């Protein structure tokens, strides 16, 4: 019998670092070895999981990731692996692996749902699967309270104890003093022409704003053409591609003067967005510029550690960026840096989340 198994529904490596953080923390709290089962990824996944002291089982399928056939094959294989490992604790990270729990024969002593992604109320088949899992979860973890309030009832978890854990980040680089920053903005994460205003950032609208963009391009008709045109215009925007979240990457983020947090509020998940990159910026002392997403706006105002735009959309984001740019290198900017490090980070750090998790896990052991 294994100690702890986490069933993740995305390839690890460049995205979803919170799955690895949660697994590592639970392994330490339970004093149990941990195995992550995930869709097949690249070597980055193996290195990241191994460096966290975890085992990794990557499952491949004939169909590509994101295809319904892949989901079916993945869940069938995952169920067999869970039966073979027979863990005492099973964590379902995300909802796409839920059918595996219906298929497997093994019954863990404790089963936890980690809702790091949001259903948006648009996946009725997931709701039917969770109806078949009614009463199987002793705990449900969500990264944001509004999303917990919406998804828990949909998934039949409204009577299950709920724990909110922020998507916090442990910094891998020191904080850079305000006066030595590069006076540039940084955006890190999914780059979509509409959902994350990628068209404005890469398509010419923001060419006069000094922005470093890190992340995966999605939703562009011709991604390579977009980058070629960006480079040809030779403006202030620089695209750096997908980058592992290692110490070198954190050093590059720490050198920025402000971090951009912006999603178009077209779904529940984007309206209530409070992503890893928001907490990453604060952890590295990079004051965030956020659109008025409820939790990011509340935290930014509570700790007076950045700027909240006066609305959603490209115009509002641009106004907020210009306001922030006027403070770069000034005492006001240093004050925001200090607020991030001295006041916000102690409350938002992963260490603070671990304390909340430890109390709940102790009660379940």
BELBELMO-V122241 format. One record per helix or strand of 3 or more residues. SS is the DSSP state (H for helix, E for strand). FROM is the first residue (numbers start at 1). TO is the last residue. If there is no record, write none. Layout:
SS	FROM	TO
SS	FROM	TO
//
This chain:
E	4	8
H	17	30
E	34	39
H	43	51
E	55	59
H	68	85
E	89	93
H	98	103
E	110	115
H	124	132
E	139	142
H	145	154
E	162	164
H	178	180
E	185	188
H	198	202
E	211	214
H	223	233
E	237	239
H	247	254
E	258	261
H	268	271
H	276	283
E	288	290
H	294	303
H	314	325
H	331	348
H	350	364
//
